[in-house]
């Protein structure tokens, strides 16, 4: 298996603040890999190290076969980074933005014009090619931003929360674009705050919390690890809810104090559901109602990460 990204023991600190405490990653080439984690967990810092924008304090990392510290120039020639917000010149047209990126990438004027035309067609922007980018919708700007990152035909694309702020229709359009990139052999490294996005797109997922990877695998593997089903219990009182939360401990994958609900993992069988109910409510007085749901990445995420990370990434890093 050829790895597009390989990291071992990545660390990064800012003074006394430890942001990464030993991140290990292995991303097969030609796949979508998603890095999930709460705010401040180290996602953006990891991406910036992989894209050579930051130097790690420790550990080793190779991207597209090159060392990110010793071979920065080769790494930069092989990758593209699209951040959380569209970085396009709103005073230029879509075509002018792409031709400018082509020239900055070293293409001749003719080659830059040809490449811009190819990308405008590929990202369904041909009809808007001669409109100022400032008139584009949010989804169109994101597509233009991604197209700009592909002018140099990178082999690894880093997408740092590419659909943040987009409506559902625009997000789904971006999903199709990302899936299309992988079909051409490109490796996509995706960070996202939308768990269903990772579930929809990613071949493999790593969950990072407090600066380290706490779990990795395919979406199906991660969901199976925390139970194929989730049993939600609505408790009769706050005291019974507190008791259930303490009793189930690590088995709790979601809880809501306002609704007095506790979700625990189960295999979905009637025998196991009855056993859980008898375990927490042997007298039939504390559980008002229950419901059974398929496990989701939300369950995995909540089970693996704290409600709010105590380690926060410094601004703009």
N, C-alpha and C positions, 0 to 999 in steps of 0.2 A: 504494500500500500504506500503510495507516494503521499507525503505530507506537504501541504501548502504552508501550514503554520505549525511550528513546533517550539514550545516554550517549556523550560524546566526551572522551577524555583525562582520565578521573577519576584523581586522585591523593589519597593520604592517608598521612601520616606521623605517628609518635609519637616526638617527639624526633629521634634519629638513625636510627630504624627506619622504613624505607620499606615500607609495607604494600601500597599500590597505586601503580603507576608509570606509569599511562596506560591505563586500561581503556576500550575502545570496545565498545558494545553496540547492537544494533538488534533489537527484539522486536516482530514483527507482532501486531496485536490479534487476539484470538480464537484463540490458539495456546498450546501448552505449550512453554516455553523452559527448557532445563536448563543450569545453570552447574556445570561439573565442575572439580575440581582437588584436589591433595593437601592434607592438613592444613597450614594456615598460608599457603595460596596467595593468600588475599584474598577468598574467597567470602562469608563472613559480613559482613565489612566492606563489601563491595559492596552486599549486601542492605540493610544498615542505612542506608547512604547513600541508596539508592533509596526506602526507606520513611521518610526524613526523621529517623531517629534519630541520625544523625551528619551533620556538615557536611563536604563534601569540601574539601580544601586547594586543589584546582585542577580545571579541567575544567567541563563543563556537562552537565546531565542533566534530562530531562523525563520525567515519568511521568503517564500518562493526559492528556497535553497540557499539564501544568503544570510549571513550573520547581521543582525540589526545594528550592531555597534561597529564592527570592523568593516562592513561592506554596505554602508548606508546608501551610497550612490546607486548601487545595483538594486537594493531593495526599493528605493524610491522610483526607479525606472520601471519596476514590475508591479507597483501597487497604485491604487486610487483610494482616496478617503473622501467620503461625503459625510459632513457633519449633521448636527441636529437641525440646522436652519439653512435654507437655500442660499448659496453664496454666488448669486448672479448679479450682473450689472443691470439694474433696472432701466437705465437710460439707453441701453443698447437693445437691438432686436434679438430674438432668439438665435437667428443665423449669425449675427455679428458676435454674440457671446461665444458661440462654438468656433467660429473662424479665429477669434482672438486666442482661444485656448489652444487651437491647432498651431498657431504661429509661435505661442509661448513654448509649445512642446517641441519646436524645431522643424515643423513641417513647412514646406514651401507654400506660397500663397495659393497656388493651384491645388496642391494636396490638401491644404486646410479647407478650402471651399468644397472639395469633393467629400472629405470626411464629414464636414458639417451637414451636407445634404443627406449622407447615409444615416447619420444619427437622428436628424430631424424626422426622417421617414420611419426609422426603427422605433422611435418613442412617440409616434403619432403627433408630431408637432409641425408637420409641413405646412398646414393651413395657417398656422400662426407664426411662421418663420420670419415674416417681415414686420411683425408687431413688436413694440417695445416690451421687454420682459416685465416691466412694471404694471402692464395691463393683464398679465397672466393670472389665472386662478392659483390657489395654493398648490393644488395637485400638478398643474402644468409647470410651475416653478421647480417643484421637486424633480419632475421628470427631466427638465432642462438641466438642473444641477447634476443629476446622475449622468446624463448624456455628456456633460462637460468633463466628467471624470473618466469617461471612456474614450476620449479623443486619442489617447496614447495606447489603446488596446492593452490594459493591464491584465495580469493573470490572477491577481488577488484584489478584491474590492472590499474595503471596510465601510460599512454603513452604520453610522452611529445614530440610532433612533431616527431612521429616515422618514417615518410616517407621523412623527409627532405633530399634533395640531391639524391633521387632515381629517376630513369627514370620512364616513365609512366607504362611500363610493370611490373617493380618491385613494384611500388606503388599499382597497381591493384592486384598483388599477395598478398601483405600485407593486402589489403582490405578483401580479401577472408579469410585470416587467422584470422583477427579481428572479422569478422562476425561469423566464426566458434567458436570462444571463447565464444561469447554470447549464442550460441545455447547450450552450456554445463551449462549455469546458471551463468557464471562469469559476473561481472559488469565491464565495460570498461569506464574509464574516460580519454577522449582524448583531447589533445590540438593540434591544427594544423594551419598551415598558408595557407593550401589549402582549400578554401571554398567549392569546389565541393566534397572534401573528407568528410567534415562534412555533406553535403547534402546527400551524398551516404550512409553514415554509421549511423549517429546519430538518435536516437529516440527522443532526446530532445537536445536543444542547449541553452547555455547562452552566451550572448555577454557582455564582460567586457571592460570598458574604464575608464581611469583615476582612477583605483583602485576600481571600483564598478560595479555591474551588471546593465546594462542599458536596457536589454530586455531578455526574456527567453520564450521558447515554442518549439513546434515541428517545423521542417523546413517549413512545409506548413503554420502553423499559423504565423510565422514570415514573410513569403513572402506575405501572404494575408494582413497582417497589413500594409504593405507599397505598396499595390496595386498588383493585379494579373497581371497587364501589365505595361510596361514602354514605354513611348512615347519619342523617341529621336528626337530632333529638331536640324538641322544644320542651323546656323544663317548666314546671308549674310555678316556681318562685326563684327569686335571686339567690336564696340560700341553697336551693337544690341545684341551681346552675353552677354556683361556686363549688359545690361538692363534686359535681360531674366533671368540671374542668380539672380539679385537683386529682380526682380518681383516675381519669383516663391518661393524664400526663402527656407523654410523647405520642400517644395514639391520636391526639386531637389534631385535625388538619384545618379546621376553621371554627371560629366561635364569634358570636355576636351578643354582647351584653344587652343591647337594646331589645333584641328579639328573644333573648334568653335561649339561644340555640347553641348546640355543640355538635360538630361534625367529627365522626371517627371513622377509621378505615374498617372495611368489612369485605368478606369474599362474596357478599350478595346472597348467600344461601339463607333459606328460611331458618334453618337450625342456628346459624351464627347470629342472625338478627335477634332471634328469641333469646339467645344466650347473652347478648349485650344488654337487652332490655332487663332480663332477670338480674344481671350483674349490678346495674345501676339503680334499678327500681323493683326490688323483689316484692314490694307490697302494692305495686300498681298505683301509686299516689303521686309520684314526682315527674313522670313523663306525660305531658299532655297529648302529644302526637309525634309521629316520626315519618320520615320520608327517605327513600333510597335514590341515590344519584350515581351516575357514572363518574369516576374520578377524572379530574381535569388537571392541567398544569397549574392552575391556581392552588389546588390542594397541595401539589408538590412544592410549589414556591413558598406557601405559608408554612408548610411543615419544615422546610429547610432553612428558612431565613427568619430573623427576628422581625418584629413588627416595625421597628425603626432602628436602622443601623447606628451603632454608637460611634463608628468611624466614619467621618465625613471627608469627602475629597475637597481639597482647596478649590476655590473658584477658578474657572478657566484653565484647569489642568486635566 
